[in-house]
């Protein structure tokens, strides 16, 4: 026989456990500085969602990427096409990853152990590129970074000129075909204030718990 009283008590507890687990697992992968050879499962299991994906043979439009990736955090990554492991990645606040470093060859924006650069208003020779290096390393943006000093395998750059493609994934440069992929991930910051959906879950839990209490009280009165 279905025991509604027990059901009304157990179900809220399950909701609470799911709610706690969800918030505990959000953004568990937050690396500092560029990272190499990271399994895709580590990223997606760490609270990140793929929001943009193409190859180095495609023209990259920054506005399209940013419209597809609205999260508070952004992660730029690259890998050989079809690989389960990302060759290189770095993540940071959206404002840092997209900080306009201007039309130049060597200016970086340092944040989270990464030297970021971004500009899509350049002349085609300077600016018009998006990428990163390890904080402390220099760049030679021409217009993508062609420097090979320091941590050469922690350098990523994508061309943003009109109708351009490529350019580098780690130490591998001059990539202009579909042998490598560009992948952007996004994530939301965990917040202390519940979202509307979380408030709905909380309300449901509270309602079911009140129903359970009502049946417990009525049961006790019936026994007395």
Backbone torsions as a table, in degrees:
resi	resn	phi	psi	omega
1	UNK	NA	135.1	-177.3
2	UNK	-68.5	126.1	-179.5
3	UNK	-101.0	95.5	-175.6
4	UNK	-66.5	-34.7	-178.7
5	UNK	-62.8	-45.9	178.7
6	UNK	-64.8	-40.1	179.4
7	UNK	-61.6	-41.6	-177.1
8	UNK	-70.3	-18.4	177.5
9	UNK	-91.5	-41.4	-177.0
10	UNK	-71.2	-41.5	-176.4
11	UNK	-59.2	-45.2	177.3
12	UNK	-60.0	-36.9	178.7
13	UNK	-62.7	-38.4	177.4
14	UNK	-64.6	-41.6	177.4
15	UNK	-59.9	-44.0	-179.6
16	UNK	-62.1	-43.6	-179.9
17	UNK	-62.7	-41.7	178.7
18	UNK	-64.6	-42.3	-178.6
19	UNK	-62.9	-44.7	179.7
20	UNK	-65.3	-42.9	-179.8
21	UNK	-62.7	-40.3	-179.1
22	UNK	-60.6	-47.5	-177.2
23	UNK	-72.4	-30.9	179.7
24	UNK	-70.6	-31.0	-176.0
25	UNK	-90.1	-10.9	-177.1
26	UNK	-65.5	132.0	178.1
27	UNK	47.9	51.7	176.3
28	UNK	-80.9	-14.2	177.7
29	UNK	-108.9	99.3	-178.7
30	UNK	-132.2	73.1	-176.1
31	UNK	-69.5	150.4	174.9
32	UNK	-104.4	126.4	-178.4
33	UNK	82.7	166.0	176.7
34	UNK	-61.2	145.0	179.7
35	UNK	-125.2	141.7	179.8
36	UNK	-114.4	149.5	174.3
37	UNK	53.4	59.5	-179.2
38	UNK	-105.7	125.5	176.9
39	UNK	-60.5	141.3	178.5
40	UNK	-57.9	-37.4	-179.3
41	UNK	-61.9	-30.2	177.8
42	UNK	-65.7	-37.6	-179.8
43	UNK	-73.0	-53.8	-176.9
44	UNK	-68.2	-30.3	176.9
45	UNK	-79.3	-8.9	-179.1
46	UNK	-101.7	18.2	174.4
47	UNK	99.0	10.3	-178.4
48	UNK	-104.4	146.4	178.9
49	UNK	-121.2	128.4	175.9
50	UNK	-65.5	129.8	-178.2
51	UNK	-124.8	-14.2	177.7
52	UNK	-151.4	142.5	-173.6
53	UNK	-157.3	121.7	172.5
54	UNK	-152.9	-167.0	179.5
55	UNK	-115.8	166.8	179.0
56	UNK	-69.9	-7.8	175.8
57	UNK	-87.9	-5.2	-178.7
58	UNK	-98.4	149.7	172.3
59	UNK	-70.7	133.0	-179.1
60	UNK	-103.6	122.7	177.3
61	UNK	-107.5	114.9	-175.3
62	UNK	-61.3	-38.1	-179.1
63	UNK	-63.7	-37.7	178.0
64	UNK	-65.2	-42.7	179.2
65	UNK	-61.2	-48.6	-175.5
66	UNK	-68.1	-31.9	176.3
67	UNK	-69.8	-30.5	-179.7
68	UNK	-83.6	-15.1	-174.1
69	UNK	-126.8	79.2	-172.2
70	UNK	-85.9	4.8	-172.8
71	UNK	-69.8	168.2	177.3
72	UNK	-69.4	-29.8	-178.7
73	UNK	-116.9	145.4	176.8
74	UNK	-128.9	145.9	176.7
75	UNK	-130.5	123.9	175.1
76	UNK	-98.2	136.1	-178.3
77	UNK	-149.9	164.2	177.4
78	UNK	-148.3	159.9	-179.6
79	UNK	-165.3	159.9	169.1
80	UNK	-61.5	141.8	-175.1
81	UNK	-55.0	126.8	177.2
82	UNK	85.0	-2.9	-178.2
83	UNK	-71.5	149.9	174.9
84	UNK	-88.1	0.2	-178.5
85	UNK	-123.7	132.0	177.1
86	UNK	-81.9	124.6	-180.0
87	UNK	-62.4	-40.1	-174.4
88	UNK	-155.2	143.8	175.7
89	UNK	-154.4	159.5	170.4
90	UNK	-154.8	148.5	-177.8
91	UNK	-133.9	159.5	178.0
92	UNK	-175.2	178.6	175.2
93	UNK	-60.8	145.5	-179.5
94	UNK	-52.8	-41.8	-178.3
95	UNK	-65.0	-28.0	177.9
96	UNK	-81.1	-43.9	-178.3
97	UNK	-64.6	-28.9	-177.6
98	UNK	-110.6	17.5	179.2
99	UNK	-63.9	123.1	-177.0
100	UNK	-74.8	108.7	-178.9
101	UNK	-88.6	2.7	173.5
102	UNK	84.8	-176.5	-177.7
103	UNK	-95.7	100.0	-174.8
104	UNK	-166.7	-177.8	-177.7
105	UNK	-111.6	-8.0	-171.6
106	UNK	-145.0	3.7	-176.6
107	UNK	-82.4	134.1	178.6
108	UNK	-126.0	157.5	173.2
109	UNK	-114.4	114.3	-173.7
110	UNK	-90.5	125.8	177.4
111	UNK	-161.9	136.2	176.8
112	UNK	57.6	37.4	178.5
113	UNK	75.2	15.0	-175.6
114	UNK	-127.9	141.6	170.1
115	UNK	-97.0	101.8	-177.0
116	UNK	-90.6	150.7	167.5
117	UNK	-146.0	144.7	-176.7
118	UNK	-157.5	131.3	173.1
119	UNK	-164.9	131.1	177.1
120	UNK	-128.0	29.7	177.6
121	UNK	-127.7	18.9	-175.3
122	UNK	-79.6	-173.3	-175.6
123	UNK	-88.3	-10.5	-174.5
124	UNK	102.9	-20.1	175.1
125	UNK	-101.7	-46.0	173.7
126	UNK	-116.0	151.5	-175.5
127	UNK	74.6	-159.3	178.3
128	UNK	53.6	46.4	177.2
129	UNK	-153.5	162.9	-177.0
130	UNK	-143.6	126.8	-179.6
131	UNK	-178.5	-164.7	-179.2
132	UNK	-158.9	163.1	171.5
133	UNK	-139.9	172.9	173.6
134	UNK	-68.8	137.2	178.8
135	UNK	-55.5	131.0	-178.3
136	UNK	103.7	-20.6	177.0
137	UNK	-86.8	153.9	179.2
138	UNK	-93.7	165.8	176.7
139	UNK	-130.3	158.3	171.6
140	UNK	-131.1	90.2	-175.2
141	UNK	-81.6	111.1	-175.0
142	UNK	-141.3	66.1	-19.7
143	UNK	-77.5	-18.4	169.2
144	UNK	-85.5	158.7	-176.7
145	UNK	-66.7	121.4	178.0
146	UNK	-113.4	7.9	178.1
147	UNK	-67.6	149.3	177.9
148	UNK	-131.2	15.3	179.7
149	UNK	-84.8	174.2	176.7
150	UNK	60.5	-138.4	179.2
151	UNK	-82.6	81.2	-175.2
152	UNK	-61.4	-31.1	-178.3
153	UNK	-82.0	2.2	178.5
154	UNK	-112.5	28.5	-179.7
155	UNK	-111.3	128.5	175.9
156	UNK	-129.9	138.2	175.7
157	UNK	-150.1	138.1	176.7
158	UNK	-124.8	131.7	174.8
159	UNK	-69.3	142.2	177.1
160	UNK	-123.1	7.6	178.5
161	UNK	-66.3	157.5	176.9
162	UNK	-57.9	128.5	175.4
163	UNK	64.8	17.5	177.8
164	UNK	-99.1	167.1	178.4
165	UNK	-141.8	-175.5	178.1
166	UNK	80.7	174.1	44.9
167	UNK	-146.0	-46.1	-175.3
168	UNK	-136.4	151.4	174.6
169	UNK	-134.0	102.1	-174.1
170	UNK	67.5	-136.7	-178.8
171	UNK	-76.5	-12.6	-178.5
172	UNK	-82.9	117.3	-179.4
173	UNK	-110.6	177.5	176.4
174	UNK	57.1	44.4	176.6
175	UNK	-95.8	115.1	-178.2
176	UNK	-131.2	22.6	-178.2
177	UNK	-135.0	-167.2	-175.9
178	UNK	-92.0	18.9	179.3
179	UNK	-76.5	-18.6	176.7
180	UNK	-127.8	152.4	-179.9
181	UNK	-117.7	146.3	171.1
182	UNK	-104.0	129.5	179.4
183	UNK	-131.7	130.7	176.0
184	UNK	-113.5	133.8	176.6
185	UNK	-114.8	155.3	178.0
186	UNK	-134.9	157.2	178.2
187	UNK	-153.3	152.9	175.4
188	UNK	-97.3	145.3	174.6
189	UNK	-69.2	141.6	173.2
190	UNK	-69.0	134.5	-176.4
191	UNK	-120.4	147.2	176.7
192	UNK	-73.4	-28.8	179.2
193	UNK	-87.0	123.5	-178.9
194	UNK	-62.3	149.0	172.9
195	UNK	-77.8	174.6	179.6
196	UNK	-59.2	-40.9	179.7
197	UNK	-66.4	-36.1	178.8
198	UNK	-69.5	-37.9	175.3
199	UNK	-61.6	-38.0	177.7
200	UNK	-61.9	-41.9	177.9
201	UNK	-64.0	-43.4	179.7
202	UNK	-61.6	-42.9	179.8
203	UNK	-63.1	-40.8	179.1
204	UNK	-63.1	-44.5	179.0
205	UNK	-61.1	-46.1	-178.9
206	UNK	-61.9	-42.4	179.9
207	UNK	-63.1	-44.2	-179.8
208	UNK	-67.2	-35.0	178.0
209	UNK	-67.1	-37.7	177.1
210	UNK	-64.0	-39.3	177.2
211	UNK	-62.5	-42.6	179.0
212	UNK	-61.8	-43.5	178.9
213	UNK	-62.4	-40.7	179.7
214	UNK	-59.1	-44.4	-179.0
215	UNK	-70.3	-32.9	177.2
216	UNK	-64.8	-45.6	179.8
217	UNK	-63.5	-43.7	-179.0
218	UNK	-64.9	-36.9	177.8
219	UNK	-63.4	-42.9	-179.3
220	UNK	-65.0	-40.6	178.1
221	UNK	-62.5	-37.4	-179.0
222	UNK	-68.1	-36.6	-179.7
223	UNK	-69.2	-40.7	179.2
224	UNK	-66.0	NA	NA
